């Protein structure tokens, strides 16, 4: 439950802790307690006053209604939008990420509505203003967008866009539930529940396996860090934090790996990648040059691509062009490398060569397998803009 309150002051850290050690039942109970506190004084015309009936009511004011909207509309909508973007099949995303996102969504909903629930339950302050509810939902959207960004390792803009679309789906879903709510009581029939369990039980049991496997793997890595000579455990933990964009924790792990093994080229590479992301260009160049010196073909030569991009950021264009030429010779179909090389050539005034690189970049994106195209699409877009 401490993660619920940590969401108010350090939301990114809190989301990481939820993913590392969270339990779905804890998140659901937290959200349910807030929902009961929020609605227990409400007696809308269509909602039964009986506590039991209010738990199963689909109408606004029912305790479970908002949580079911989040669970069966909003979170699946996020996965569906992600799937439409080309980042995997819906069922694959459902098995891998549904429970993770649902935990975050429930905790985010609880954190967003808890202050309002306390005010409504224990004070007579006028808190029914629609603007107050709008502010609460905006805060919920913000927290959920941070969760989407963390789970999918995407940028802030795409994460917010996905979340806003899912929020819209949640509103539509609430209206649909409002219209067909009475028919949904059919699902409470024991025979229907038994049939659904027999039909989908094995699939439902597998939904949380992805999260459980990741949590178990991380716990084993943390145990391994007790060995003062195990640099790889720190490196693997650093990769987990880096994927979530928890850069402070990632840097600490990669630096510890380098302290244990100064020749750990992969750790130097990731320190360079993070430093470039944070615009610490001199640090990035230092780490990337060290990594390249330790292993000329590190990460399928991607060390040279990262170094070239860092040189460009430092306006060291001649050096950037040299290392990017080396990379594109080795990886002639890598869209990111082709884009950076084209940009370096353009900055050097070699317009025709730059245009060829941009054309190759666009072609490389278009000929990528469908499951990879979404990951590299941005480089084709940038190349089109740069080519004019």
C-alpha positions as CSV (number, residue, x, y, z in Angstrom):
1,X,0.0,0.0,0.0
2,X,3.0,2.3,0.4
3,X,3.2,2.4,-3.4
4,X,-0.2,4.1,-3.5
5,X,1.0,7.1,-1.5
6,X,4.4,7.1,-3.3
7,X,2.5,7.8,-6.5
8,X,1.8,11.3,-5.2
9,X,5.5,12.3,-4.7
10,X,7.5,9.9,-6.9
11,X,5.2,8.4,-9.5
12,X,7.8,6.9,-11.7
13,X,9.5,5.2,-8.8
14,X,6.2,4.0,-7.5
15,X,5.2,2.5,-10.9
16,X,8.6,0.7,-11.0
17,X,7.9,-0.8,-7.6
18,X,4.4,-1.9,-8.5
19,X,5.9,-3.7,-11.5
20,X,8.7,-5.2,-9.5
21,X,6.8,-6.5,-6.5
22,X,3.1,-5.6,-6.9
23,X,0.2,-8.0,-6.6
24,X,-3.0,-7.6,-8.5
25,X,-5.2,-8.4,-5.6
26,X,-3.6,-5.6,-3.5
27,X,-4.2,-3.1,-6.3
28,X,-7.8,-4.2,-6.7
29,X,-8.6,-4.0,-3.0
30,X,-7.0,-0.6,-2.8
31,X,-9.2,0.7,-5.7
32,X,-12.3,-1.0,-4.3
33,X,-11.8,0.6,-0.9
34,X,-11.5,4.0,-2.5
35,X,-14.6,3.3,-4.6
36,X,-16.7,2.3,-1.6
37,X,-15.4,5.4,0.3
38,X,-16.3,7.6,-2.7
39,X,-19.8,6.3,-3.3
40,X,-21.1,5.1,0.0
41,X,-23.1,8.3,0.7
42,X,-24.6,8.3,-2.7
43,X,-28.2,7.2,-3.2
44,X,-28.9,7.8,-6.9
45,X,-32.4,6.9,-8.0
46,X,-31.3,3.8,-10.1
47,X,-28.8,2.4,-7.6
48,X,-30.1,0.1,-4.9
49,X,-29.2,1.2,-1.3
50,X,-28.4,-2.4,-0.3
51,X,-24.6,-2.7,0.1
52,X,-24.6,-6.1,-1.7
53,X,-26.6,-4.9,-4.6
54,X,-24.5,-1.7,-4.9
55,X,-21.4,-3.9,-5.2
56,X,-22.8,-5.7,-8.3
57,X,-24.6,-2.7,-9.8
58,X,-23.5,-1.5,-13.2
59,X,-25.0,1.9,-12.7
60,X,-23.0,5.0,-11.8
61,X,-22.7,5.0,-8.0
62,X,-22.1,1.2,-7.9
63,X,-18.9,0.3,-6.2
64,X,-17.6,-2.0,-8.9
65,X,-18.8,-0.1,-12.0
66,X,-15.8,2.3,-12.5
67,X,-13.3,-0.5,-11.7
68,X,-14.9,-2.8,-14.2
69,X,-14.8,-0.1,-16.8
70,X,-11.0,0.3,-16.3
71,X,-10.5,-3.5,-16.3
72,X,-12.6,-4.6,-19.3
73,X,-12.6,-1.4,-21.4
74,X,-9.7,0.9,-20.7
75,X,-6.8,-1.5,-20.3
76,X,-7.7,-3.8,-23.2
77,X,-8.2,-0.6,-25.3
78,X,-4.6,0.4,-24.5
79,X,-3.4,-3.1,-25.7
80,X,-5.6,-2.9,-28.8
81,X,-4.2,0.5,-29.8
82,X,-0.7,-0.8,-29.2
83,X,-1.5,-3.8,-31.4
84,X,-2.9,-1.6,-34.2
85,X,0.4,0.3,-34.1
86,X,2.2,-2.8,-35.1
87,X,3.8,-3.7,-31.8
88,X,2.6,-7.2,-31.5
89,X,-0.6,-9.2,-31.7
90,X,-3.4,-8.4,-29.3
91,X,-3.4,-11.8,-27.6
92,X,0.3,-11.7,-27.2
93,X,0.1,-8.2,-25.5
94,X,-2.8,-9.4,-23.4
95,X,-0.8,-12.3,-22.1
96,X,2.4,-10.3,-21.5
97,X,1.2,-6.9,-20.3
98,X,-2.5,-7.0,-19.3
99,X,-1.9,-7.7,-15.6
100,X,1.0,-5.2,-15.4
101,X,-1.2,-2.4,-16.8
102,X,-4.2,-3.4,-14.8
103,X,-2.2,-3.2,-11.5
104,X,-0.9,0.2,-12.5
105,X,-4.4,1.4,-13.6
106,X,-6.0,0.3,-10.4
107,X,-3.4,1.9,-8.2
108,X,-3.5,5.1,-10.4
109,X,-7.3,5.2,-10.1
110,X,-7.1,4.8,-6.3
111,X,-4.5,7.5,-6.0
112,X,-6.5,9.9,-8.2
113,X,-9.8,9.4,-6.4
114,X,-8.6,9.0,-2.8
115,X,-8.5,12.7,-1.9
116,X,-12.0,13.3,-3.4
117,X,-13.3,10.2,-1.6
118,X,-12.1,11.4,1.7
119,X,-13.7,14.8,1.2
120,X,-17.0,13.3,0.1
121,X,-17.1,10.8,2.9
122,X,-16.1,12.9,5.9
123,X,-16.9,16.5,5.1
124,X,-19.8,18.5,3.8
125,X,-17.7,20.5,1.3
126,X,-19.4,20.9,-2.1
127,X,-17.3,18.5,-4.2
128,X,-19.8,17.6,-6.9
129,X,-18.5,20.2,-9.3
130,X,-17.8,18.6,-12.7
131,X,-14.6,20.5,-12.9
132,X,-13.4,18.7,-9.8
133,X,-14.1,15.3,-11.5
134,X,-12.4,16.5,-14.6
135,X,-9.3,17.4,-12.6
136,X,-9.3,14.0,-10.9
137,X,-9.7,12.2,-14.2
138,X,-6.9,14.2,-15.7
139,X,-4.6,13.2,-12.8
140,X,-5.7,9.6,-13.3
141,X,-4.9,9.9,-17.0
142,X,-1.5,11.4,-16.2
143,X,-0.6,8.5,-13.9
144,X,-1.8,5.9,-16.3
145,X,0.2,7.5,-19.1
146,X,3.3,7.2,-17.0
147,X,2.4,3.5,-16.6
148,X,2.0,3.0,-20.3
149,X,5.3,4.8,-20.9
150,X,7.0,2.5,-18.4
151,X,5.5,-0.8,-19.5
152,X,6.1,-0.2,-23.2
153,X,9.2,2.0,-23.0
154,X,7.7,4.5,-25.3
155,X,8.0,8.3,-25.5
156,X,5.8,10.6,-23.3
157,X,3.8,11.8,-26.3
158,X,2.8,8.4,-27.7
159,X,2.0,7.2,-24.1
160,X,-0.3,10.1,-23.5
161,X,-2.0,9.7,-26.8
162,X,-2.7,6.0,-26.2
163,X,-4.0,6.8,-22.8
164,X,-6.3,9.6,-23.9
165,X,-7.7,7.3,-26.6
166,X,-8.3,4.6,-24.0
167,X,-9.9,7.1,-21.7
168,X,-12.3,8.0,-24.5
169,X,-13.0,4.3,-25.0
170,X,-13.7,4.1,-21.2
171,X,-16.3,6.8,-21.5
172,X,-18.0,5.0,-24.4
173,X,-17.8,1.7,-22.6
174,X,-19.5,3.3,-19.5
175,X,-22.3,4.5,-21.7
176,X,-22.7,1.0,-23.3
177,X,-22.7,-0.6,-19.9
178,X,-25.3,1.9,-18.8
179,X,-27.5,0.9,-21.7
180,X,-27.2,-2.9,-21.5
181,X,-26.4,-3.1,-17.8
182,X,-29.4,-5.2,-16.8
183,X,-28.5,-7.9,-19.4
184,X,-25.1,-8.2,-17.9
185,X,-26.5,-9.8,-14.7
186,X,-26.9,-12.9,-16.9
187,X,-23.2,-13.3,-16.5
188,X,-23.6,-13.8,-12.8
189,X,-25.4,-17.1,-13.3
190,X,-23.4,-20.0,-11.8
191,X,-23.9,-22.1,-14.9
192,X,-22.7,-19.2,-17.2
193,X,-19.6,-18.6,-14.9
194,X,-18.8,-22.3,-14.9
195,X,-19.1,-22.5,-18.7
196,X,-16.9,-19.4,-19.2
197,X,-14.3,-20.8,-16.9
198,X,-14.3,-24.2,-18.7
199,X,-14.0,-22.4,-22.0
200,X,-11.4,-19.7,-21.2
201,X,-9.9,-20.8,-17.9
202,X,-6.6,-21.9,-19.3
203,X,-6.1,-18.7,-21.2
204,X,-7.1,-16.6,-18.2
205,X,-4.6,-18.4,-16.0
206,X,-1.8,-17.7,-18.5
207,X,-2.5,-13.9,-18.6
208,X,-0.4,-13.2,-15.6
209,X,2.5,-15.4,-16.4
210,X,4.5,-12.7,-18.2
211,X,4.4,-10.5,-15.1
212,X,5.2,-13.3,-12.7
213,X,8.1,-14.5,-14.8
214,X,9.6,-11.0,-15.0
215,X,9.2,-10.4,-11.3
216,X,10.8,-13.8,-10.5
217,X,13.7,-13.0,-12.9
218,X,14.3,-9.6,-11.3
219,X,14.3,-11.1,-7.8
220,X,16.9,-13.7,-8.9
221,X,19.1,-10.9,-10.3
222,X,18.8,-8.9,-7.1
223,X,19.9,-12.0,-5.1
224,X,22.8,-12.4,-7.5
225,X,24.1,-8.9,-6.9
226,X,25.1,-10.0,-3.4
227,X,28.0,-11.6,-5.1
228,X,30.6,-8.8,-5.3
229,X,32.1,-10.2,-8.5
230,X,28.9,-10.5,-10.5
231,X,28.9,-7.6,-12.9
232,X,26.4,-9.2,-15.2
233,X,23.6,-9.2,-12.6
234,X,23.9,-5.4,-12.2
235,X,24.0,-5.0,-15.9
236,X,20.8,-7.0,-16.4
237,X,19.0,-5.0,-13.7
238,X,20.2,-1.9,-15.4
239,X,18.6,-3.0,-18.6
240,X,15.3,-3.5,-16.9
241,X,15.4,0.0,-15.4
242,X,16.6,1.5,-18.7
243,X,13.7,0.0,-20.5
244,X,11.3,1.6,-18.0
245,X,13.2,5.0,-18.4
246,X,14.2,4.9,-14.7
247,X,17.5,6.3,-15.7
248,X,18.8,7.1,-12.2
249,X,18.5,3.4,-11.1
250,X,19.8,2.2,-14.5
251,X,22.9,4.4,-14.3
252,X,23.7,3.2,-10.8
253,X,23.5,-0.4,-11.9
254,X,25.7,0.1,-15.0
255,X,28.3,2.1,-13.1
256,X,28.4,-0.7,-10.5
257,X,29.0,-3.2,-13.3
258,X,31.8,-1.1,-14.7
259,X,33.3,-0.8,-11.2
260,X,33.4,-4.6,-10.9
261,X,34.6,-5.1,-14.4
262,X,36.2,-2.0,-16.1
263,X,36.3,-3.9,-19.4
264,X,32.5,-4.5,-19.5
265,X,31.9,-3.0,-22.9
266,X,28.1,-3.4,-22.8
267,X,27.8,-1.4,-19.6
268,X,29.8,1.4,-21.1
269,X,27.6,1.3,-24.2
270,X,24.4,1.7,-22.2
271,X,25.9,4.5,-20.1
272,X,26.7,6.2,-23.3
273,X,23.2,5.7,-24.7
274,X,21.6,7.1,-21.5
275,X,24.0,10.0,-21.4
276,X,23.1,10.9,-25.0
277,X,19.4,10.6,-24.2
278,X,19.9,13.1,-21.3
279,X,21.9,15.4,-23.5
280,X,25.2,14.8,-21.5
281,X,27.0,14.6,-24.7
282,X,30.6,14.7,-23.5
283,X,29.9,11.8,-21.1
284,X,28.1,9.9,-23.9
285,X,31.1,10.3,-26.2
286,X,33.5,9.2,-23.5
287,X,31.6,6.0,-22.6
288,X,30.9,5.1,-26.3
289,X,34.5,5.6,-27.3
290,X,35.5,3.3,-24.4
291,X,33.0,0.7,-25.5
292,X,34.1,0.8,-29.1
293,X,37.8,0.4,-28.0
294,X,36.9,-2.6,-25.9
295,X,34.8,-4.3,-28.6
296,X,34.9,-3.0,-32.2
297,X,31.7,-5.0,-33.1
298,X,29.8,-4.5,-29.9
299,X,26.0,-5.0,-30.2
300,X,26.3,-5.8,-33.9
301,X,28.4,-2.6,-34.4
302,X,25.6,-0.4,-33.0
303,X,28.3,1.2,-30.8
304,X,29.4,3.1,-33.9
305,X,25.9,4.3,-34.7
306,X,25.5,5.6,-31.2
307,X,28.9,7.3,-31.2
308,X,28.1,8.9,-34.6
309,X,24.8,10.3,-33.2
310,X,26.7,11.6,-30.2
311,X,29.3,13.3,-32.4
312,X,26.5,14.9,-34.4
313,X,24.9,16.3,-31.2
314,X,28.3,17.7,-30.3
315,X,28.6,19.3,-33.8
316,X,31.7,17.2,-34.5
317,X,30.3,16.4,-38.0
318,X,33.5,15.1,-39.7
319,X,34.0,12.5,-37.0
320,X,30.3,11.6,-37.0
321,X,30.4,11.0,-40.8
322,X,33.5,8.8,-40.5
323,X,32.1,6.5,-37.8
324,X,28.6,6.4,-39.4
325,X,30.2,5.5,-42.7
326,X,31.8,2.6,-40.9
327,X,28.5,1.5,-39.4
328,X,26.5,1.7,-42.6
329,X,29.1,-0.4,-44.4
330,X,28.5,-3.1,-41.8
331,X,24.8,-2.6,-41.4
332,X,23.5,-1.2,-44.7
333,X,19.9,-1.8,-43.9
334,X,19.7,-0.2,-40.5
335,X,17.2,2.7,-40.8
336,X,18.5,4.7,-37.8
337,X,22.1,4.5,-38.9
338,X,21.2,5.5,-42.5
339,X,19.3,8.5,-41.2
340,X,22.1,9.7,-39.0
341,X,24.6,9.2,-41.8
342,X,22.4,11.2,-44.2
343,X,22.1,14.0,-41.6
344,X,25.9,14.1,-41.2
345,X,26.4,14.3,-45.0
346,X,23.8,17.0,-45.3
347,X,25.5,19.0,-42.6
348,X,28.7,18.7,-44.5
349,X,27.1,20.0,-47.7
350,X,27.2,16.7,-49.5
351,X,23.5,17.0,-50.6
352,X,23.4,14.2,-53.2
353,X,25.0,11.6,-51.0
354,X,22.7,12.7,-48.1
355,X,19.6,12.2,-50.3
356,X,20.8,8.7,-51.3
357,X,21.1,7.8,-47.6
358,X,17.6,9.2,-46.8
359,X,16.2,7.2,-49.7
360,X,17.9,4.1,-48.4
361,X,16.6,4.8,-45.0
362,X,13.0,5.0,-46.3
363,X,13.4,1.9,-48.3
364,X,14.8,0.0,-45.3
365,X,11.8,0.9,-43.2
366,X,9.3,-0.1,-46.0
367,X,11.0,-3.5,-46.5
368,X,11.2,-4.3,-42.8
369,X,9.1,-7.2,-41.5
370,X,5.8,-6.0,-40.1
371,X,6.7,-6.8,-36.5
372,X,9.8,-4.6,-36.8
373,X,8.3,-1.8,-38.9
374,X,6.6,0.0,-36.0
375,X,9.8,0.1,-34.1
376,X,11.8,1.9,-36.9
377,X,9.0,3.9,-38.5
378,X,10.2,7.2,-36.9
379,X,13.4,7.0,-38.9
380,X,11.6,6.8,-42.2
381,X,9.4,9.8,-41.2
382,X,12.5,11.8,-40.2
383,X,14.3,10.9,-43.5
384,X,11.3,12.1,-45.5
385,X,11.3,15.4,-43.7
386,X,15.0,15.8,-44.1
387,X,14.9,14.9,-47.8
388,X,12.2,17.5,-48.5
